[in-house]
Amino acid sequence: MTDLLDLDPEPPPARRRRRRRRQGVARAIAVLVVLGLTAALVAGGVYAVRTVFGSSAAEDYPGPGGGEAVVQISPGDTAGDVADTLAGEDVVASRQSFFEVAAADPRSTSLQPGFYRVRTKMRAADALDLLLDPASRIVGRVTVPEGLTVAQTLETLAAGTDIPLEQYQAAAKDPGALGLPDYARGRLEGFLFPATYDVEPGTSAPQVLTQLVDRFEQAAEDVGLVEGAQALGYSPYEIVVVASLIEREVKKDDEYGKVARVVYNRLEQGIPLGIDASVLYGVGKTAGGEVTAADLAKDTPYENRRRTGLPPTPIASPGEATLRGALAPVDGDILYYVLASKDGTSFFTADYQEFLDQRDKSRAEGVF
């Protein structure tokens, strides 16, 4: 039999070297194939990204821009929506230029709805910076202090926004459209919550008043108004009335619960409340002042030196602190209080003669 090795013209060592060369070439070819496929995939991916997100060579303005423009970001807008808005107002040169900048900047996820003052013909990156700057946002900020009546609140809102007073007054005549809680009895007094509000351009008077009513309901929930009123044996509306009396009578937080106790003690004992702020509200003196004999001679539902019980409505808008005070009266049998010092501190007592003595002392010292 012939040995197969005898048919190989090359000696064994040479054959092994040739075999290794063939294997090396095969591996090199395989690597090149893989590299080629990878390059193709990368190229395809880049093409796909550019197709979806816009070319990295998207048209962009070179400078900071010139003229002024106002743009709106609506709730739910995506970066693409914002890009369309900016391109439509000629703030940026193209949709793609802003979209690419926004997609590459994590801060773009914090864009907030609202109206913004920007410039036309801006670099896309500069436009994004402006939209992220709170100073660019256009808002009418107005602060409604505690203790204002509805009429005073409407005047404050008109002075702090671009909405005429007449529009606020018209909106206030339809309180049912403002989202009042059921226990408000369809009355607006006491339910326009004192706080600071941002009013966007284009907001209507009813929308602004609805904001104030919604803020009241938030405060009512925070203080547990409904549950707290039930625990005290009163309706939520009555608690708001009491809180409004406290708001107009005293200014020190640590006295709110004391005045609340005086009110509840007098109600339970059938004693007139004798709260001058209510008397003044009934005669139209909502800015405060001294009660005169002429004021007392007017028989209004708010005259409570002779009448017993609570006035028929709140006399102002209470803040959260006075709502809490109305819900948390101190313990005790106190029935009287009077201003005792010029810093606003009051004197409380259950003894009528002590009340009279302190009243005379306060008058003599010019406290009131």
QUITATA-V996432 format. One record per backbone hydrogen bond with DSSP energy under -1.0 kcal/mol. NH is the residue of the N-H (numbers start at 1). CO is the residue of the C=O. If there is no record, write none. Layout:
BEGIN
nh & co
NH & CO
NH & CO
END
This chain:
BEGIN
nh & co
6 & 3
7 & 4
8 & 5
15 & 11
16 & 12
17 & 13
18 & 14
19 & 15
20 & 16
21 & 17
22 & 18
23 & 19
24 & 20
25 & 21
26 & 22
27 & 23
28 & 24
29 & 25
30 & 26
31 & 27
32 & 28
33 & 29
34 & 30
35 & 31
36 & 32
37 & 33
38 & 34
39 & 35
40 & 36
41 & 37
42 & 38
43 & 39
44 & 40
45 & 41
46 & 42
47 & 43
48 & 44
49 & 45
50 & 46
51 & 47
52 & 48
53 & 49
54 & 50
58 & 55
66 & 120
69 & 118
71 & 116
73 & 114
77 & 74
82 & 78
83 & 79
84 & 80
85 & 81
86 & 82
87 & 83
88 & 84
89 & 85
90 & 87
91 & 86
98 & 94
99 & 95
100 & 96
101 & 97
102 & 98
103 & 99
104 & 100
108 & 105
109 & 106
110 & 107
111 & 108
114 & 73
116 & 71
117 & 136
118 & 69
120 & 67
121 & 90
122 & 91
123 & 63
127 & 123
128 & 124
129 & 125
130 & 126
131 & 127
132 & 128
133 & 130
136 & 133
137 & 134
138 & 115
140 & 199
142 & 197
144 & 195
147 & 317
153 & 149
154 & 150
155 & 151
156 & 152
157 & 153
158 & 154
159 & 155
160 & 156
168 & 164
169 & 165
170 & 166
171 & 167
172 & 168
174 & 171
177 & 174
178 & 175
184 & 181
185 & 182
187 & 184
191 & 188
193 & 191
193 & 212
197 & 142
199 & 140
203 & 200
208 & 204
209 & 205
210 & 206
211 & 207
212 & 208
213 & 209
214 & 210
215 & 211
216 & 212
217 & 213
218 & 214
219 & 215
220 & 216
221 & 217
222 & 218
223 & 219
225 & 220
228 & 224
229 & 225
230 & 226
231 & 227
232 & 228
234 & 229
239 & 235
240 & 236
241 & 237
242 & 238
243 & 239
244 & 240
245 & 241
246 & 242
247 & 243
248 & 244
249 & 245
250 & 246
255 & 252
256 & 253
259 & 255
260 & 256
261 & 257
262 & 258
263 & 259
264 & 260
265 & 261
266 & 262
267 & 263
268 & 264
269 & 265
271 & 266
274 & 304
278 & 275
279 & 275
280 & 276
281 & 277
282 & 278
283 & 279
284 & 281
285 & 280
286 & 284
288 & 285
296 & 292
297 & 293
298 & 295
300 & 298
303 & 300
317 & 148
323 & 319
324 & 320
325 & 321
326 & 322
327 & 323
330 & 257
335 & 349
336 & 349
338 & 347
340 & 345
341 & 345
344 & 341
347 & 338
349 & 336
355 & 351
356 & 352
357 & 353
358 & 354
359 & 355
360 & 356
361 & 357
362 & 358
363 & 359
364 & 360
365 & 361
366 & 363
367 & 362
END
